[in-house]
Amino acid sequence: MRKNNKVQPANQVQVVAQGTISPEISQKALTTIPDQQGNQKQLDPRLIAGPLAERGCTDILCLLLFIAGMAILIFISKEAYSKGEPKRLLAMYDPNGVPCGFDTNVDYPYLYFAIPFGDYFNRTVCVKECPLYADETSKPTSLDCQPNNLVKSCDQKCDAASALKTLATSNSTAIFKDFVCIFNSSILFDRVCYPDALLALFDNYQEYGSQFAMDVLTGYIEDLTQTKEAIYCSFAVAFLMGIIYLYFTRLLAGVLVWTSIFLFLVGLGFGTYWCHQQDLYYQDIMNDTTGKYTVEQTNKATDNQLTFQYLTYVMYAICAFAVMGLICIFNKIRLAIAVIKTAAMCVKDHFLLIFVPQITAIVLAGLWFWWIYTAAYVYAVGDIKGTGSSPFAEVTHTELQIQYIWYFIFGGLWINAFIQAINNFVIASTCCFWYFAQQGAGGDERAISQSLYRVFRYHAGSLAFGSLILAIVQLIRIMLEYIRYQTEKVAGSENKAVKCLLRCLSCCMACFERFIRFLNNNAYIMIALTGKNFCSAAKAAFETIWANSMRFSLVNGIGGAFIFVGKFCISIVTLMIFYYVITTMDYFKEKIFSPVFPCIVVFIIAYALAVLFMSIYGMACDAVLLCFIFDEDLNKQNGGQSASRCPETLKEFLEQPEMANLKQA
């Protein structure tokens, strides 16, 4: 239990074993102790009191570089807003290469197909209005259009019977080149007169299939409207399920992990027993002297018996390695369970921490909305023109404009990574404050606000450095995908070797990105604890992870399993409650067409909230484990046997008989 939650400077006089460490200890007064692998590492003794209060600004040059980079991004955006024309990019173009609704076609906003047949879709003209008439008597004889080099007149000229007769006798399509057919049409995307005549080819489908599809779609949309109150409530239900899951994780983590391990061993044992029984079965066939088996069956049994015999040996070996491995890492599994329970306690005690990812998600959503909107302007800065052979525009860019586009992509990735870095640092720093506050070190109540303060007061440069590395890796991945696309576009699918090489490079960069994310997160934890710059923190984090690789593997493996199960449970339980409500309550069940579409929407909402909620959990597990390792090393440095500042769940792990015997030894 926490003995003192009073906020106080984290490095005033602190109790360490039988002695004290005062704030006058210089930051350079580091002591050297051996780690678990016998290597020497330096530790600041003040860390026994928790995250260092005495720290300075780190990686200022990177912060200045980030500010300069954002200034360039703003400059590019401003230039794009003033010069880019995304509406011209999305416009439809006539055979003269002039967009409908622009330039000489400013009064003619719709593209009309003069001949609604596949071979003549490039024969178009810009019109003022799409023709629409009730019957043949009211059908117009001409269109109000802007003629071009293919359609020189918009008067009706569409003698289909004569044209087809000519086509049948001479096999010549030249007669179609001057045709202008006037037909009923509908406006599509506010840009194209889409010919209703094409839909007539699918009358039967329209009558039965399309009408049914439209009725179903209309019913689904109406279902969302009728169940909107329940959908709104599903947000709260998913949020509540996340809290309940954390509570049960605190109580049942050990039971679930050991049950899973037991079931795994039982499965291995059953598989071994089955392979052995199959071996004996085929041996009986081979040794049979009664003659009830054919020669073919006996020969087949010989091959199968040999296969199952070797497979049995392999299964016995796997079982032996599994049991020996379990014995060897038994205490490390128990530590992983204790870390998971402790992370759940931290989130429970800092309830406001669960809102940090939600706020981050809202900020990121705003960022990407702005980025996508501005990206259309940035891309549209180039020379936009029609080809004459297609109604779509082509864009050509100068070298400088191409550089702007790539930098705009990179800038978006950098800001995205920086915002995520702030989110991860706040969670990590809060967990570090909480860990050392359990035994009276203080600094717990204002941990979240203190963490935010430290981000912008001291470590924004370090977070910019880490996010810069991640953004560069992500940009390289995008470039590789672009090169692969261009290669396939030029060479098609013939060059298998190049395609394989590019896919391998993409896979390697994806793995490298995951490594950078993992290293960055642990570097942020180290920065939160020690106040070091990014490179020093990343180096220290990597050395600590390397020296405690089995611990980190188990915590991340078991913790990852709990995170996955948490996402699944939160989503499914929320979905089940929602389904029960809308199918049993008269207020909903009498109004809805089908519960399927609202349930799909609720599942997506619940899963998104679960991902945000459980993202805290993974960061908290890593932070608690690093704090425990520092606590353990620093206590040994002061003559202790193991960690002394840890929360109750970790103390329970240390006070088990096996660990007590280890201490005495």
Secondary structure, 3 states (H helix, E strand, C coil): CCCCCCCCCCCCCEEECCEEECCCCCCCCCEEEECCCCCEEEECHHHHHCCCCCCCCCCHHHHHHHHHHHHHHHHHHHHHHHHCCHHHHHCCECCCCCECCCHHHCCCCEEEECCCCHHHCCCEEEECCCCCCCCHHHCCCECCEECCCCCCCCECECCHHHHHHHHHHHCCCHHHHHCECCCCEEEECCCEEEEHHHHHCCHHHHHHHHHHHHHHHHHHHHHHHHCHHHHHHHHHHHHHHHHHHHHHHHHHHHHHHHHHHHHHHHHHHHHHHHHHHHHHHHHHHHCCCCCCCCHHHHHHHHHHHHHHHHHHHHHHHHHHHHHHHHHHCHHHHHHHHHHHHHHHHHHHHCHHHHHHHHHHHHHHHHHHHHHHHHHHHHHCCCEEEECCCCCCEEEECCHHHHHHHHHHHHHHHHHHHHHHHHHHHHHHHHHHHHHHHCCCCCCCCCHHHHHHHHHHHHHHHHHHHHHHHHHHHHHHHHHHHHHHHHHHHHHCCCCHHHHHHHHHHHHHHHHHHHHHHHHHHHHHHHHHHHCCCHHHHHHHHHHHHHHCHHHHHHHHHHHHHHHHHHHHHHHHHHHHHHHHHHHHCHHHHCCCCCCHHHHHHHHHHHHHHHHHHHHHHHHHHHHHHHHHHHHHHHHHHCCCCCCCCCCHHHHHHHCCHHHHHHHHC
